[in-house]
């Protein structure tokens, strides 16, 4: 990756809590406009990593640079580049969508003369213009999530951190959020780091994934290339106490193995979860 185009560069990032290592030495760099997934099971270190990258907690060691500026030394300057979407819908539910956004426009230091135009532009961009003067407590979960994401865009960040943005949403609403996130990435050229343990979410949205396990990145690459590295088809063998996988490059080879099996089994395409399973011996949604 070209260092001159790096919006974010991380080296040797670690976080320890007493005798527990939550993150054990992460190093990576993101270019402008990238859409990156940080994929791993619960407790792998995803949220801790996001908190360090956004200044909510201090690393035990390591460095974080935005556009070459040290995050610890120039935090006020570099935080202006960052937008953060937490897991929770932490909106004021008694306020309207407009009032929530206006309040945060003040907190972000957006000039008074520019606030209304900026809010109206984003409401139109997100398809929430009709919700402008409605109280948030009347919104569906999916509409709240869009407003939380929208709020993080008010100050026009260069990089957007999304921590489990669709957790708890039903599949139909999840896809609405996916479309909105992709629109932000493509139309605004915003770099996005998405943490998730939903395999389908990472495969559908991300052009690059970092798979994290026990606080360490175990693989970094293009999702399709990572899957191609272990095969194209999986034979799932449903044994008495476990499910085992065998990987094949072609469907005929997988079907031939299926015909010979004495266990209940099925053939399917390779997923990112299979990559994780191959590397760690356990499933990502554990």
C-alpha positions, -999 to +999 in steps of 0.1 A: +000+000+000+013+035-009+022+053+024+015+087+007-022+076+004-026+062+039-054+078+059-047+055+088-015+037+098-013+015+129+019-002+142+023-026+171-010-016+188-016-034+221-040-031+250-037-049+283-062-049+312-042-060+343-031-095+334-053-099+303-042-090+268-072-077+248-052-067+218-017-081+212+000-061+185-020-049+155-003-034+125-022-023+093-028+007+071-059+020+052-060+040+020-086+068+013-119+053+002-113+018+013-141-003+028-126-027+054-142-052+076-128-062+110-142-096+114-140-119+144-160-136+172-173-119+203-144-111+226-118-112+198-107-076+204-128-057+177-145-032+200-113-026+220-095-018+187-122+006+176-120+024+210-082+028+207-085+041+171-111+067+181-095+079+213-120+064+238-092+044+255-054+047+253-033+019+239-009+002+263+017+005+235+020+011+197+012+040+174-018+054+155-013+079+127-040+098+107-025+113+075+009+111+092-002+129+124+004+110+157-031+105+172-018+107+208+002+139+202-024+157+180-057+142+191-078+173+187-067+178+151-070+141+141-104+135+158-119+160+133-112+133+107-131+106+125-168+097+126-179+070+150-211+049+150-214+030+183-234-003+188-261+015+208-287+039+193-277+066+218-300+093+205-322+115+226-356+099+219-376+129+231-360+151+205-368+151+168-343+139+141-335+176+133-330+185+170-307+155+175-286+165+145-286+202+154-274+195+189-245+175+175-237+201+149-231+225+178-209+199+196-189+193+164-183+231+161-201+235+128-207+272+121-242+283+129-248+296+094-240+262+079-259+240+103-293+239+087-281+234+052-258+206+063-286+189+082-310+192+053-284+179+029-278+148+050-315+141+056-320+141+019-289+120+013-302+093+038-338+094+027-349+107+061-362+141+051-397+131+059-386+122+095-371+157+101-396+169+126-407+135+141-396+124+176-370+097+176-390+076+200-415+070+171-388+056+148-382+019+140-349+004+149-336+006+113-345+043+110-328+050+143-296+033+130-296+054+099-300+086+120-271+075+142-249+069+111-261+102+097-251+120+129-215+107+125-213+123+091-222+159+102-186+171+103-177+154+071-152+128+085-126+112+062-129+078+080-161+063+095-159+036+122-190+014+124-191-009+154-216-037+148-240-013+130-268-039+123-267-060+154-302-069+166-319-058+133-340-081+112-326-092+078-347-069+057-338-038+078-301-049+078-301-047+040-314-012+041-285-002+064-261-020+040-273+000+011-269+033+030-234+024+042-223+015+006-238+048-006-216+067+019-185+049+008-190+053-029-206+088-031-186+105-004-154+084-008-154+079+029-130+053+043-150+028+064-139+004+090-168-020+099-166-044+128-190-073+126-194-110+134-220-114+107-202-133+079-227-123+052-223-086+061-185-087+056-188-107+024-214-083+009-199-050+019-161-052+024-135-051-003-109-061+023-111-079+056-090-082+087-098-113+106-090-110+143-088-137+169-076-135+205-065-099+200-043-106+169-049-102+132-046-137+117-053-127+080-057-096+059-069-096+024-096-095-003-126-117+008-128-136-025-090-142-026-091-155+010-119-179+001-102-191-031-071-199-010-089-228+007-111-240-021-144-232-037-168-258-023-172-274+011-185-308+020-202-306+055-201-339+073-227-340+101-212-365+125-227-375+158-211-348+180-197-323+155-197-309+119-166-314+099-156-297+067-137-309+037-127-284+010-126-289-028-117-268-058-146-281-079-182-291-073-179-325-090-150-334-066-172-323-037-202-343-049-180-373-055-169-372-019-205-367-008-215-400-026-189-419-007-197-405+027-215-426+053-226-395+073-254-370+065-238-343+045-242-314+021-222-294-004-221-256-003-199-227-013-169-215+008-175-186+031-153-163+052-163-183+082-147-213+066-115-193+063-116-185+100-124-221+109-095-234+087-071-210+105-083-213+141-103-246+144-134-228+156-164-209+142-165-171+141-200-168+156-189-186+188 
